[in-house]
Amino acid sequence: MHLPDILLSIAFLVVALLYASVGQAGGTGYVAVMGVLGLAPDVIKPAALALNVLVASIACWRFHRAGLMTWRTCYPFAILGAPFSLLGGATNLPATIYQPVVGALLLIAAGQMLVSARGAVDKAAAAQPPFVRSLIVGGGIGYISGITGVGGGIFLAPLVLALGWIGTRQAAGASAAFNLLNSATALAGVWATMPALPSELPIWLLSVGLGGFIGSWLGARHLPPKVMRLLLALLLLVAGVRMLATSFFLYF
């Protein structure tokens, strides 16, 4: 294996570790890393989705074993999340429109997370999210995730935490389930037209698998809610800045 391949595998491991610790699969991180290296877009999307599915599966297993992911805290978001993610995937908006809008939303969510992290207390959170409002939120975020091509958990977690519907660790578990559902749906949608995947994909899967195991273990067992919120805010900030920077170059 060449040095660039080793460095790429290490980068994927770090991305998976950081994202999995807060219930995310790392899609935006994988896309960023592969984009910097100049991989073709028709390779980046299916590869990132495949990595997403693996890390989200590991996170779901870990948070479920820790008793932090229940059927009631997950399925209301999924009922409309999956079909609306398909609808969003069929909606082709110009990058010059959705990139700055989604980037701004991520930055707003990052700011809210930073504020909430100062006094992160989960004891005031509800035992389970309200059903009808969860349906609406799941459908809306599913549509956005379909348009942007990410799992959607990166939008779900800060919103449910801001609303106080569930605690920090439970939100991470719900995000993992949401990411798995949407990523698997999107991967199935592109399967028929998927190009030949990179021969390095098995090594990448091993890397993100290891990162996902370590990160989800930290998030489910050891990271305090305040640290998890700060980490989520950092990931939101990085993703938001990246999308705004991308939109800037699209304009100019």
N, C-alpha and C positions, 0 to 999 in steps of 0.2 A: 504494500500500500504506500502511495506517495504521500509526502508531507502535507500537501493541500487537502488530500482526502482525510488524513488524520485530524487536521485542524477543523475541518468541516464537521466531522463526527463529534469532536469535543464541543463545538459550538452548539450542535443540536442537543447534546446531553445537557448542557447548561441551560438552554432555553426550556427544555422539557422539565428540568428540575424546578426552575423558578415558577413556571406557569402551573405545574401540577400541584405545587404547595398551596395554591389558592383555588384549586378545582378547575383550572383552565388547561386546555390541551396544547396551546402554543402555536396555533396556526399562523397568527400574525408574525411571530418570531421566525418560524421556518421560512415563510414567504420572504421576509426581509433578508435572511441569510442567503437564500438561493438567488434572490434578486441582485444582491451585491456581487455575487460570483458570476452573474451574467447568464444563468440558465434560462432556457426558453420558457415563455409563459405556459405553453401547452404541456410542459413537463412539470413546472412548479406547482400548478394547481392540483393534479392528481397525486403527486408525491406528498405535498403538504397535507392533503386530506387523508392519505394512508397513514401518515405519522400521527395526525390528529386522532384518528380512530383508535390507534393503539394506546396512546397516552390517556385519552379519555376513558377507555375501557379499564385501564389500570387504576385510574383515579376513582372510578365508580366502585370498583371492587374494594379498594382500600377504605373509602369513606363509608361504604355499606357495612363492612366488617366492624368499623368503629362505631356503628349505630348512628351515624350522622346523615344517612341518606335513606329516607323512607319513601314508600310509594306515594303517600299523601303530599309530601313536600315537592314531589317531582312531576307527577303525571298531569296536574292541571296546566302546567306550562307547555307540556308536550302535545296536548290534544289539538291545539291550533298551531303550535309551533312548527310541526313537521309539514302540514299542508301549505302553510304560508311561506315556509322556507323554499318549497318547490316553486310557489308562485313568484317569490322574489328572485329565484334563480332564472326564471323565464323573463324577468323584467330587465331589459338592457338600458340602463341609464348611462349617459356620458360620464366618464371618469371626472371630468371637470365640474360636474354637479355633485356627485355623491362623495367624492374624496374629501373636499373641504367640509361638507356638512357632517359626515361621520367623524372626521378628525376633530371638529369642534365639540361634538357630543362626547367624545372620549376625554377631551381635556376638561370639560365641565364635570364629568363623572370623576375624573382624577382629583379635581379640586374638592368635590364633595367628600371623597374618601379621605383626603388629608384632614379635612375638618373633623369628620366623624372619628378618625383614628385618635384624636387628642383625648377623647373621652369614651373610647370604645367599651361599652358595657352591654353584654348580650342578655342580661337577665330580664330586660324590659321587652325583648323581642317576643312576638307571638309564637305559640307552639306550632302553628301551621299556617300557611298563606291562605288568604280568602279565596274561595274557589272561583267565583265569577270574574273578579278582577285579575286573577292569575291567568284565566283563559285569554283575556284581552291583552295582557302584557306578553304572554307567550306568543300569541299571534303576531303582535307588532314587532317583537324582537326577532321572531322567526323570519318575517318578511325582510327585515333589515339584514339579517345574517345571510339570507339568500342573495340579496343584491350585492353585498360586499364580499361574499365568499369565505366568511369565517364562521366558526361554530355557533357563535351567539352568546355563549356564556360570559364573554367579556363585557357584554351589555347587561346581561341579566343580573349578575352578582351585585354591582353597585346600586342598581335600582331597587332590588328587594331589601338590601341593607338600609338604603335611605328611607324606605317606607316602613322599616321595622317589622317586616313580615316574618322573618326567621333570623336566627343567629348567624354569626360569621362562619362557623364551621359547617352549619347546615346549608348556608348559601353556597359554600364551596362544593358541597355534595350535589346540590341541585344544578349548579353550573356544569359539573362534570357530566351528569346525565343529559343535560340539554345539549352540550357539545357533542356527545357521542351520537345522539339521535340525529342532529342536523348534519354532522360530518358524514355519517354512514349514508344518510339519504342523498346528500350531494355526491358522494363517491359513487353510489349506485346510478345516479343520474348521468354521470360522465363516463360510466364504464364502457358503453358501446362505442364511444368515440375516443377512448383513451389511447394515447400513443404508447409506444414501448417505453416502459419505465426505466430509469437509470439502473445500470447493473450494480451500483453501489447501494441500492435501496435496502437490501437485507442488513448491511452494516449500519445504515442510518436507523433502521428499526431497532436494532440492538442498542444503539446509543440512546435513543429517546425512551426506549423501554427501561433502561437502567435509570435514566434521569427521572422518568415518571414514577418508578418505584420509590426512589429516595425522596423526591419532592412530595408525593402524596403521603408518605409516611410522616414527614415533618409536619405537613398541614393537618393531618388527621389526629396526630398524637402530641405534638410538641410545640408548635408555634402558637404563641398567645394571640388572641383576637386582634390586639392592637398592631402587632407585627404583621399579621396577615393582611390587615387593611392597608397598612403602609406599603407592603409589597404589591398589593393589587393597585394602589394608587400609582406606584412607580411604573408598573406594566401599562396601565392606562395612559400615563403621560408619554411614555416612549411610543406607544402605538399611535396616539393622537398626533404627536409631533411628526412622526414618519408620514402619516397620511396627509397632513397639511403641507409638508415639504414636497411630497410627491405631486400634490395638486399645484403647488407653486411652479414646479418645473413643467407641468402640463400647460400652464398658462403662458409661460415664458420660454 
